Amino acid sequence: MNFQWNPALLPQGTFFLKDVVTGQIVNVDMKTTNNLWVTNTNVTSLQIVYSRQVCKNVLFATSWNILSVPVSASNMNASVLFPGANSLFYGFDNGYVSATSLTNGKRLLGKIPAGIYT
């Protein structure tokens, strides 16, 4: 089966066309090529993996803040995303539980020094 696309029409970011099993049988950079012939009968599904760097300044108040990350970061560890934090982070699951990493859309409570973080 042949797949074709126009790399010039892809927006900013990276696009990889990958098999859904391992991501290694098919792993094509869609920005550097414009087609793919799939001859391996074991490949029955493909996925487009898109990523783009996003930077956003966020102002935090002194004291406790409710935090959430709306995108995937290469490292979702709370101490990496919020290096100035001076407390543990807490989620809620029938009570407060400590958390070390963030999940998209899941809220955490953390004490971060006031300021603007990027």
C-alpha positions as CSV (number, residue, x, y, z in Angstrom):
1,M,0.0,0.0,0.0
2,N,1.3,3.5,-0.9
3,F,0.8,6.6,1.3
4,Q,1.6,10.1,0.0
5,W,1.6,13.6,1.5
6,N,3.1,17.0,0.9
7,P,5.6,17.9,3.6
8,A,5.3,21.6,2.7
9,L,1.7,21.5,4.0
10,L,2.6,20.2,7.4
11,P,2.6,22.8,10.2
12,Q,5.6,23.6,12.5
13,G,6.7,20.7,14.6
14,T,7.8,17.1,13.9
15,F,5.7,14.4,12.2
16,F,6.6,10.8,12.2
17,L,4.5,8.0,10.6
18,K,5.0,4.9,12.7
19,D,3.6,1.4,13.1
20,V,1.4,1.1,16.2
21,V,3.1,-2.1,17.4
22,T,6.7,-1.0,18.1
23,G,7.1,2.3,16.2
24,Q,10.3,0.7,14.7
25,I,9.0,-1.4,11.8
26,V,7.7,1.8,10.2
27,N,9.3,5.1,11.4
28,V,9.3,7.8,8.7
29,D,10.0,11.5,9.2
30,M,7.2,13.0,7.2
31,K,9.0,16.4,6.9
32,T,11.9,14.9,4.9
33,T,10.0,12.5,2.6
34,N,6.6,12.5,0.8
35,N,5.6,8.9,0.6
36,L,5.7,5.5,2.1
37,W,5.3,2.0,0.6
38,V,4.2,-0.5,3.1
39,T,5.0,-4.0,2.0
40,N,5.3,-5.8,5.3
41,T,2.0,-7.6,5.9
42,N,2.5,-7.5,9.6
43,V,1.9,-3.8,9.6
44,T,-1.9,-3.4,9.8
45,S,-2.1,0.1,11.5
46,L,-0.1,3.3,11.4
47,Q,-0.1,6.4,13.5
48,I,1.1,9.9,13.0
49,V,3.1,11.1,16.0
50,Y,3.2,14.9,16.1
51,S,5.1,17.1,18.5
52,R,5.9,20.8,18.8
53,Q,7.7,22.8,21.4
54,V,5.5,25.1,23.3
55,C,6.7,27.7,25.8
56,K,4.3,29.6,28.0
57,N,5.0,32.1,30.9
58,V,2.9,31.3,34.0
59,L,2.6,33.5,37.0
60,F,2.4,31.8,40.4
61,A,1.2,33.2,43.6
62,T,3.1,32.9,46.9
63,S,1.9,29.8,48.7
64,W,0.0,26.8,47.4
65,N,-1.0,26.6,43.7
66,I,-3.2,24.2,41.8
67,L,-1.1,23.0,38.8
68,S,-1.9,21.2,35.6
69,V,0.0,20.6,32.4
70,P,-2.2,20.8,29.2
71,V,0.5,19.3,26.9
72,S,3.0,16.4,27.1
73,A,6.5,17.4,28.0
74,S,9.6,15.2,27.3
75,N,10.0,14.9,31.1
76,M,6.7,15.1,33.1
77,N,8.5,15.0,36.5
78,A,7.1,17.8,38.7
79,S,10.5,18.9,39.9
80,V,11.7,19.3,36.3
81,L,8.6,21.2,35.2
82,F,8.6,23.4,38.4
83,P,12.2,23.5,39.6
84,G,11.5,26.1,42.2
85,A,9.0,24.1,44.1
86,N,9.7,24.0,47.8
87,S,7.3,21.2,48.7
88,L,6.0,17.9,47.6
89,F,3.2,17.8,45.0
90,Y,-0.2,16.3,46.0
91,G,-3.0,14.8,44.0
92,F,-6.3,13.7,45.2
93,D,-7.6,10.1,45.2
94,N,-10.1,9.6,48.1
95,G,-7.6,11.8,50.0
96,Y,-4.4,13.6,49.3
97,V,-1.5,11.5,47.9
98,S,2.0,12.6,47.1
99,A,2.9,12.8,43.4
100,T,6.2,13.1,41.6
101,S,5.1,13.4,38.0
102,L,2.3,15.2,36.3
103,T,-0.3,13.8,33.9
104,N,-2.0,15.8,31.2
105,G,-5.1,17.5,32.6
106,K,-4.7,16.1,36.1
107,R,-4.5,18.7,38.8
108,L,-1.9,18.7,41.5
109,L,-1.4,21.0,44.5
110,G,2.2,22.4,45.0
111,K,3.9,25.1,46.9
112,I,6.0,27.2,44.5
113,P,7.8,30.5,45.1
114,A,5.9,33.4,43.5
115,G,7.2,34.4,40.1
116,I,6.9,33.8,36.5
117,Y,8.0,30.4,35.2
118,T,8.5,29.4,31.6
